[in-house]
Amino acid sequence: MANRKPFLNFPFSTFRFPFNTFLFVFIFAISSFSAFAQETGGVKGKIRAMNGGAIAGAGITARQEGADVKSTKADGDGKFVLNGLAPGIYNIVFDKSGYSSGIKHNIEIKRNKIVDLGERLILTVDQGTQVIVKGSVFNEEGRSVGGARVEIEKISSDGGTRKKVGSGYTNISGEFTFRFSEGATKYRITATAKDATASKEIEVTSAAIYRLAITLKAEKVKR
């Protein structure tokens, strides 16, 4: 009978070589990543709305020569850190649905430095995504009424209930403004000044500016 060759006939050192190679590559990769991190920089800051409130989830993008390089998101407090950027000049773009985009031009990123953009990075509301109710209040003589109290209520779809969703006062020109998220609904606006009051209803269908005028009528005294 012929002698059978062993199924495996390799020296143990043969099996150690791939593991050693993997270990070398792993250590080299870690060292390279660490060296790369030390050669980059970044930016940090806080994004707010016009009223000072934080804008959570806003997007922050570093743009160079018209191309997006790296992005991140603001946390629940509107704060962010965008790092890993190679030294150079960048435009930093901020965006969030419902707000107009903002941009900081010509931000210089240096090696191993985080540029602080501050905590007053303001994004303004994009009026194209809101229902804006604008109105004017007049007296029976047709004169503007400043300082009139104005309340706005949202009317249910069946018309049976109303929920107060805003209030304020007219300015010196007798004007008022309310802003709401986009959506079809019906509102009831009531204006009051001294012994005079009046209400109007307005139906909105989509994001747009809706205007109305309210003429106050003095309440008759019952005798």
Secondary structure, DSSP 8 states (H G I E B T S, - for coil): ------S----HHHHHHHHHHHHHHHHHHHHHHHHHHHT-EEEEEEEEETTS-B-TT-EEEEEETTEEEEEEE--TTSEEEEEEE-SEEEEEEEE-TTB--EEEEEEEE-TT-EEE--S-EEE-B-GGGEEEEEEEEE-TTS-B-TT-EEEEEEE-TTSS-EEEEEEEE--TTSEEEEEEES--EEEEEEEEETTEEEEEEEEE-SSEEEEEEEE-EE-----
